[in-house]
Amino acid sequence: MVEMLKPEYIFETSWEVCNMVGGIYTVLSTRAATLQETHSDKLIFIGPDVWIENESPYFEVIPQKFNDWILFTKAEYGLNIRVGRWTIPGKPIAVLVDFTPLMTQKDIIYGHIWEQVGVNSIAAYGDYDESSMFGYSTGIIIESYYRFFKLNAKHQVVAHFNEWMTTFGAFYIKEHLPTVATLFTTHATSIGRSIAGNHKPLYDYLTEYNGDIMAYELNMTSKHSTEKVAAHAVDCFTTVSEITGVECEQLLDKKPDVITPNGFEDDFVPKGKKFTAARVAAREKLRSVAETLLGFNLSDDALFVSTAGRYEYKNKGIDTFLESLKLLSEYNNLAKEVVVFIMVPAYIKGPRIELLESLNNPAAKFDSINRFTTHDLYDYYNDNVMSAIHWFHFSNQQSHAVKIIFVPSYLNGSDGIFNKSYYDLLIGMDLTVFPSYYEPWGYTPLESIAFSVPTITTNLSGFGQWVSHNLHDLKQGVGVIHRSDYNGFTVATQIAEMISQFASLDEKEIKAVRKKASVIAEKALWKHFIQYYDTAYHIALSKKSLRV
């Protein structure tokens, strides 16, 4: 039996370190505590110091502990860093780097990386420059630490880079620190996401797509180039699900060395009496906002249903979900009133002032023809959700069984209407729906069942595929629907039917389903999934040992 090689030092970098943007923040922040149990302060995260105007709420400085290294990095490399702790469970070491000094050197760096590994940065635009210079700076910071603390080939060191935004760091390490093992994880290929987002059939035609040609067609050449080169250049290439692994093999011409599914920690889920109290508080807040916005009282047994995530109208299946609600509204035998909360951040001005006034003073009657949105949108007429609401002739009248409430704000605890975090509201839901078309993993349904809220998803998400190996029935806690490029209406029909069936369950049956959902969530804890990262570290260190 081969002895597993284990890292002594782990450097991990992402644009989302101490920067809550999307799902990668959840991946890293929940995995950190498990890794820190074995690596303590030799686990070091590196993120962008983008907090110019306001201090990061996710970072706290460690006074004086790393002052000499900070000064060394400034003197030797001309980069300013701040060293502290990421305010997540485990509170690991975090380094925030100001990468902006590299922006004046970007053309020189692009030319060098082209000569070194062949990344085509000529067609770059948008966020490519900032991302690449941040990535390059992370490589510099790792080298600075390595030199200052006098590490050498005897130390087992791994540098783990997440998403294309950090790939330039991997190239830097490959050139300057061959004694460090490199890993690169793509959480979703840039070209795959682009194909899906541009309404091209990704799955039925996947084997016919050439990643390079599609990148040129969709103006994604540079991002695709750096991602593809990194996948081939690092010591270990990983992705988060089997479905994305197939995508990588076709579009990046590289099969992942190992699949590293996304786990989570349930320490953010309250237990016992605290759970019950949090659920009651959430339902009270949801009911209060809904009744004030709608202008009438909801039934006592109203079913609260939600969807959430980034505002990717097709990829996240928001379009299909809205169609399913139209079908559901036509049912004549719905057992309960259904209130749907669509929680996807959009372009907003802020909370609706008149709604806020009515919430704070119930005597101030809320009078508006817009009974759908909790926050003011900048452009109601071109918003996809609002357009669908009008297209399907929803009116949110009291006599209608299905009501839709659009929450287009980040739920960070200070949105102005709910003033609760997403998790603090999720715990109050009865059911969630995430009918994703493109979803390499899918944290939202996993988070849902962690709070004992049953969920509906599809087998085009990594999580949905993982669950469907064992079950697909909503009565087991998770309903998994087969989805393809062309069966949107069938998916919508099945969602409507599942919601209707769930609404007909009695209290005892719902309690049993909630229990089964939480049991599934336990199987996805990091203590079960960390083994895949152990394998990835072993692969990377084994390849490193062949060259040093």
N, C-alpha and C positions, 0 to 999 in steps of 0.2 A: 504493500500500500504506500503510495506516494505521500510524503509529509507535506502538509499545506504550508506554503510560505506566507508569513503574516507581516504586515507593515508595522514598523515602529512609529513612523510619522505619517500622518495623512494630511495633505493639503487639498482642500476642495474649494472650487471657485464657481461662482454663478453670478449673473446679473441680479439675481433675487436674494442674495445673501444680505440680510438686514434690510431688505427692500421688497415689501409685499406687493407683488405684481400679479402673479398667477400661481399655477399649481406647483411649480418647481420650488417655490417658497415652502409649501407644505411638505414636499418630499424631503428637502434638506432639514427643515426645522424639526420634523418629527423623528427623523432618523438619527439626529445628532446625539440624543440622550443615550441611545443604544451603543453608538460608537464610543462615546466618551466613557462609558463604563470600563472599557478595556484600554483606552488611549489617553484618557485624562487631557491634559493641556498639550499633548502632542497631536491633537486633532485641531487643525487650524483652518477656518473658513476665510475666504477673501472675497470681498464685494466692492462695488463702486461707491465712492463717497459722493453721492448725488445730493446730499443734504446741505445745500448752500444757505437757503433762507431759514429753514427750521431744522432743529435737531431731530435726528432719527429717533422715533419712538421704540425702535427695536434694538438699540445699541447703547451700551454704557461704557464709558472710558475706564480703563484700569489706571489709576493715578501712579505715574512714575515707573511702573514695573518694567516697561519696555523702552524707556527713554533713550538709552544708549543705542539700541537697534534702530529706533526712529531717526535719530541723528545720523547714524551710519547710512541709512537708506537715502536720506536727503543729500548727504555729502557725496556718496558714491554714484548714485543713480539719478539725482535731481527730482525725486518723487516724494511727495508728502503723504504720509500714512498716519492713520489713527488706529491704535490698538486697544481693544476692549473686549467686552463680552456681548454675545448675541443674547438678547433677553428672551430666551426660549427655555424649555425644560433642559436641564443640563448646563445651561449658560456656557457654551463653548467659547474658546478664543475666536475673535473675529477681527480681521484687518480690513479697514476701509481705505481704499487708495484713490487719490485724486489723479486721474489719468490725463487730465487736460493738457499738461505740458507736452505730452507725446503728439498732440494734434498737429503741432507745427512740423513734426517729423514724419507725418503719416505717409507722404509720397515716397520718402526714402525707405521706410519700413515696408510698404507695399512692394516696392521694387525688389527689396532683399528677399521677402518671402516668396515672391514670384521666382526668383533665381534659385532659392533654396528648395522649395517643394512644389512650385507650380500653381499657386493659388492666383486666380484671375480677379484682381480687384479693380480693373479698369472700368467695369460697368457698375461700380458701386453707387448707391444713392441712399437717401433716408438715414436710417439708424446704423448703417454699416460702419461708418467711420468711428463713431463713439464706441460701438460694441467691440470693434477690432482693436482699438487702442486700449480699451479696458482690458481685453484679453491679453494683449501683449504685456501690459503692466503687471498682470498677475504672475506671468512668468518671471518678470524681473524681481518681484517681491519674494517669490520662492527662492530664487538664486541669492538674493540679499540675506534672507534668513539662513540659508544653507552655509553661506560664507561666514556670516557674523557669529553663528553658534557652532562653527567648525565641524559641520557634519561631513562625512566622507562615505566612501563606497561600502564600508562595513555597516553603515546604517541602512536599514530597509525603509526607503522613502517612496511614497507614491503621491502623484499629483493628479487629481481627478478634475476634469473639465466638463461642464454641463452646457449643452446646446452650442450652436454655431457661434454665438456671441463671444465665447471664451477660447475658441480654437487657436487664435494667434498665441495664446499662452502655451499651448501644447507644442507649437512649432518652436517657440523660444527655448523651452526646456529640452526638446530633442536636440537642439544645436548646442546649447551651452551647458547642460547638465545631464549627460548621458547616463550618469549613475542614479538618476531618478526615474522610476517607472511611471509611465503615463497611461491614463485612462480617459476615454471620451465617451460620454453618454448623450445620445440624441433622444430627446423626449418626444419629438415629432419631427420628421424630416421637413425642411423648409419647402421643398418642392412638392411633397405629398400634400401638405396643408394647402399650398397654393392651387394645386390641381383641384382639390375638393372645393375650396372656396370660390373657384372660378366656374363652378357648375359643370365641370367635366366629370364624366364617369370614372372614378378612380379604381373601383374594385373589379368590375367586369373586364376592363381593358388594361389592368395593371401590367400584365405580362407583355403588352404591346408598347408600353411607354419606355422611352429612353430618357433617363434623367437629365442628361446634358442638353438634349434637344428641347425638352419641355422647359428647362430652366431658361433657355434662350427665348422661347416663345412667350413665356410669362414674365419676362424681365426679372429673372431671379438668378442670373448667372453667377454673380459674386458670392451670394450667400450659399448657393448650392455648391460652388467650387470649394469654398473653405470647409464646408461640412464634409464633402466627399473626400477631400484630401486628408482631413483629420481622421476620418474613419479608417483609412488605410495606413496612416502614419503612426498612430499610437500603438502602445504595447497591448492594450485591451480595448476593444470597441464593444459597447453595450447599448441596449435599448430596453424599453420598459414593458413590452408586451410582445406576444407572438405575432399579432397582426401587424405591428410596426416593424418587427423583424423581417417579415416578408417584404414589406415596403422598402426597407433598407437594402435588402439583397437585390431588388430589382432596380431601384432608382439611384442607389449609391454604389452599386456593384460590389457590395461588401456584406457578407452575412455576419451578424453580430457574434462575437466570441461567446457571449453568455447573455441571457435575458435576465434583467434585474427588475422584477415587478415592484411597484410602489406599495409599501406598507404604510403604517401610520402608528401613532401612539394614542391611546384613549385617555390620556391624563387631562385632556381638555373637556372631557365629558363628566359632568357632576354625578355623584353617586347617592343612592338612598334617598333620604328626605330632601337633600339639596336638588336632586334630579326632579323630584315631584314639584318642588317649589318653583324651580326654573321653568318647568313646562307650564305650570299654571300662570306664571308671570308673562311668559311668551304669548300664550293664548289670549290673555287679557289685553295685551298690547295690540296683537293682530286684530282682535275683534273691535277694539276701540277705534283704531284707524279705519278699518273697513266700514264700520257702521257710520262713522262721521263722514267719510268720503261718499258712501252710497246714499246716505240720507234716510236710512231706515234700519231697524234692528234685524239681525240675523237670527235664524232659528237656533235653539239651544244645542242641537246636535249637528250643526253645520260642519261639513267636511272641509278641512283646510288642506289644500294641495299647493305645491310650489315647484318651480324650477329655478335654477340659478346658474351662474357662471359668466364667462366672457360673452360679450355681445357678438357672437358669430352666428348669425341668423340661421344659416343652413347647417354649418358644421356641428353646432350644438343641438340641432333638431328643433329649434324654437318654432320654425315654420310648421313642422309636422305636429308639434304639440298643439299649436293654435288650431290647426285643422281638426285635430282630435276633439278639441273642446267644442267646436261647431257641431260635430257629429253627436257628441254627448248631450248638447243642449236640445237636440231633437228627440232624445229618448222620452218616452211617455211614462216610464215607470221608475225614474230615479228615486231611490229610497231616501236620499238626503239632499239638502241644498249643498252645492259645491262652490266653494270660494277659492279661486286660484290666484296665487301671488307669483308674478313673473319678476324675479329679482335679478335683473341684468343691468349693470351700469351703462348708461347712455350719456349723451351730451346734454347736460342740464345746466340751468341757471342756478338752481338751488331748491329748497323746499317751497311748496306752495304756501304763500303767506296766509291766504284765507283759510286754508285747511289747518294750518298751525294755530291760527287764532281760535278756530272752533274746537280744536283739541284741548287748548288751554282754558277755554271758556265755553262750555257746552251751550250756554244761553245765546252765544253768537252763532246764529244759524249759518251753516255752510250752504251757499247758493251758487251753483255753477252747472253749466251744461256738460262740463268735463268731469265725469264721475269715474274716471279710469286711472289717472296718474297721481301719485303722491308728491311728485316733484315736477317743476316746470321744465319742459323740454325746450331746447332752442328752436327745433324745427319739427313740430308735430306732423306736418304734412308729408315729410319725407322719412319719417321714422318707420322702420319695418313692422314693429309690433303694433303701433297705432294704425298703420295702413291695413294690417290684417284684421284688427278689431273692427274697423269700419267696413272692410270688404265682406266680413262674415256677419255683419249687421248685429253685433252684440250691442246691447243697450244698458245692461246692468239694472234692469227694472226689477222690482221686488218680486213680481210674479214669475220671473224667469229662474230656472233651476241652477243655471251656471252664471257666476259672476267672475269678472276678470279685473284684477288690480295690478297695475304696472308700477313696479318699484324701480325706477331707473337710476338709483343712486348706489354708490359704494356703501355697504352696511358695515361701517367701522366704529359704530358707537356714537357718532356725532353727525348723522345725516340731516338732523333737524326735524324729522318727523317721528321715526321710531326711536332713535337714539339708543339703539341696541346693536350689538354686533350680529353678523350673519348667524353664527352658532347660537347666539342667545335667542334668535327667532326660529331657527331650524328645529330646535327642540320642541317647539309648539305645534309643528305640523303633524298631520295624520298620514300623509302620503306625499312622495316626491316623484317627479317624472323627468328623466334625462334621456330623450330619444336620439342620442348622438348619431351623426353620420360620419364624422371624423373625430375620433377621440382615442389617442394612443393608449391612455390608461383610463382616467376618469375618476378623479377624487370625489366629485360631488355625490355620486351615489354611495360611495364608500363612507363618506362623512355622514350621510343620511342614516344608514343602518347602524353606524356607531352610536347615534342618538336614539336608536330603537325606532326609527321612522322607516317603514317599508318603502321600497323604491321600485320604479320601472325604468329599465334601460334597454340597450340593444346589444347585439353581438358584434357590432362594429366598434365597440369600445374595448380596451384591454381588460378592464374590470369585468365587463359583461361577458367576455370570452372566458375569463378565469372562473367566474361563478357558474357559467353554463356547462362547465365540465361535470357539474354535480346536480344542478337544478335549473329550472327556468320558470317556476310557478310562483306567482305573487303570494300565494298562501304560505309559501316557504320563506317569505321575507323579501325576496327579490324576483321581480318578473323580468325575464329576458326575452326580448322580441327579435326575431330574425329580421335583419334589414339588409337591403342591397341598394344598388344604384337607382332602381326604378320602382320599388314597391312602397313608396311613401304613403299612398292612400291606404294600403293594407296595414301598414304600421299604425297610421292614425286610427283606423277602425279598431285595431286590437287594443290600443291605449284606451280608447273610449270604453270598450267592453270591460277592460281590467278595472278602470275607475268605477264603473257602474257596479261590478261585482263586489269590489271592496266596500262600496257605500252600503251594500246590502248586508254586510256582516254585522253580527251583534257584538256587544261589548266584550264578551268572553272570547269570541273568535278573533277579534282585533288584538286583544291582549296576547293571544297565542302567536299571532303573526309577528307582532312587535318583538316578542321574545326570540323567535327564530331569526329575525333580522339581526339582532345583537349577537347571536351565536355565530352567524356568518362573519360579522365584523371582527370578532375575536380571532378568527383564522387568518386575518390579514395584518395582524400586529407585526411590528418589526422583528420581534423575537423569532418569528417564523420565517421572515423573508430576508433577514440579514445574511443568511447562508449564501445567497446568490452574490452578494458583494464580497464575501470571503473568497468565493471562487474567482471573481473578477480580479481581486488583489493578487491572488496566487498566480493567475495567468500573466498579469503584468509584470510581477516580480520575477517570474520564471524567464520571461523574454529578456528582461533587463540583465539577468545573471549571465546570459549568453554573450553579452557584449562588454562586460566589465569584470 
